[in-house]
Amino acid sequence: MRGNNEPSGTASGFIAGAICGAVIGTVVGLLVATKPGEELRGQIAESASRFRRKVGNAYDRATETVNDTIDRGREAVRRGQHEFDSARNESGQNFERSTDGY
């Protein structure tokens, strides 16, 4: 047992453990790495570039789909307005014909 005057050593133990863990992790990472750093960076850059192209293509397709949908909506509104105007004119003409006899 430790006496009351002895430091617990938890802070120094934690720091030593963290340093040992970092060193062991670095060594294991270097031993397990299958590619040199420059090659790995090149592969990451190529993957990022492919991802960027895919996102750009998906954005372009989505934009095209939205624009097509907007165009179809506008055309539907135009047709609806035309049908409404035709029906209104026809009902107005029918009303005038029905009131002409009075």
C-alpha positions as CSV (number, residue, x, y, z in Angstrom):
1,M,0.0,0.0,0.0
2,R,1.1,3.5,-0.6
3,G,1.3,6.0,2.2
4,N,-0.5,9.3,2.2
5,N,2.7,11.2,1.3
6,E,3.4,9.2,-1.9
7,P,2.0,10.6,-5.2
8,S,-0.4,8.3,-6.9
9,G,1.4,8.5,-10.2
10,T,-1.8,8.3,-12.3
11,A,-0.9,11.4,-14.4
12,S,2.6,10.2,-15.3
13,G,1.3,6.7,-15.9
14,F,-1.3,8.0,-18.3
15,I,1.2,10.1,-20.2
16,A,3.6,7.1,-20.4
17,G,0.8,4.9,-21.6
18,A,-0.3,7.4,-24.2
19,I,3.3,7.8,-25.6
20,C,3.7,4.0,-25.7
21,G,0.4,3.6,-27.5
22,A,1.3,6.2,-30.0
23,V,4.7,4.6,-30.7
24,I,3.2,1.1,-31.0
25,G,0.4,2.4,-33.2
26,T,2.9,4.2,-35.5
27,V,5.1,1.1,-35.8
28,V,2.2,-1.2,-36.5
29,G,0.8,1.2,-39.1
30,L,4.2,1.4,-40.9
31,L,4.6,-2.4,-40.8
32,V,1.0,-3.0,-42.1
33,A,1.1,-0.3,-44.8
34,T,1.1,-1.8,-48.2
35,K,2.1,1.3,-50.1
36,P,4.7,4.0,-49.8
37,G,3.4,7.4,-48.6
38,E,3.7,9.0,-52.1
39,E,1.8,6.2,-53.8
40,L,-0.8,6.2,-51.1
41,R,-1.3,10.0,-51.4
42,G,-1.6,9.6,-55.2
43,Q,-4.3,6.9,-54.7
44,I,-6.2,9.1,-52.3
45,A,-6.0,12.0,-54.7
46,E,-7.3,9.8,-57.6
47,S,-10.1,8.5,-55.4
48,A,-11.0,12.1,-54.4
49,S,-11.0,13.1,-58.1
50,R,-13.3,10.2,-59.0
51,F,-15.6,11.1,-56.2
52,R,-15.7,14.7,-57.3
53,R,-16.6,13.7,-60.9
54,K,-19.3,11.3,-59.6
55,V,-20.8,14.1,-57.5
56,G,-20.6,16.5,-60.4
57,N,-22.4,14.1,-62.7
58,A,-25.1,13.4,-60.1
59,Y,-25.6,17.1,-59.6
60,D,-25.9,17.6,-63.4
61,R,-28.5,14.8,-63.7
62,A,-30.4,16.1,-60.7
63,T,-30.4,19.6,-62.2
64,E,-31.6,18.3,-65.5
65,T,-34.4,16.3,-63.8
66,V,-35.5,19.3,-61.8
67,N,-35.5,21.6,-64.9
68,D,-37.5,19.0,-66.9
69,T,-40.0,18.7,-64.1
70,I,-40.3,22.5,-63.9
71,D,-40.8,22.7,-67.7
72,R,-43.5,20.0,-67.6
73,G,-45.2,21.8,-64.7
74,R,-45.2,25.1,-66.6
75,E,-46.7,23.4,-69.7
76,A,-49.4,21.8,-67.5
77,V,-50.3,25.2,-66.1
78,R,-50.5,26.7,-69.6
79,R,-52.8,23.8,-70.7
80,G,-54.9,24.3,-67.6
81,Q,-55.2,28.0,-68.2
82,H,-56.1,27.4,-71.8
83,E,-58.8,24.9,-70.8
84,F,-60.1,27.2,-68.1
85,D,-60.3,30.1,-70.6
86,S,-62.0,27.9,-73.1
87,A,-64.6,26.7,-70.6
88,R,-65.2,30.2,-69.3
89,N,-65.7,31.5,-72.8
90,E,-68.0,28.7,-73.7
91,S,-70.1,29.1,-70.5
92,G,-70.3,32.9,-71.2
93,Q,-71.5,32.2,-74.7
94,N,-74.0,29.7,-73.4
95,F,-75.2,32.2,-70.8
96,E,-75.6,34.9,-73.4
97,R,-77.6,32.6,-75.7
98,S,-79.8,31.6,-72.8
99,T,-80.5,35.2,-71.9
100,D,-81.1,36.4,-75.5
101,G,-84.6,34.9,-75.5
102,Y,-85.7,37.0,-72.5
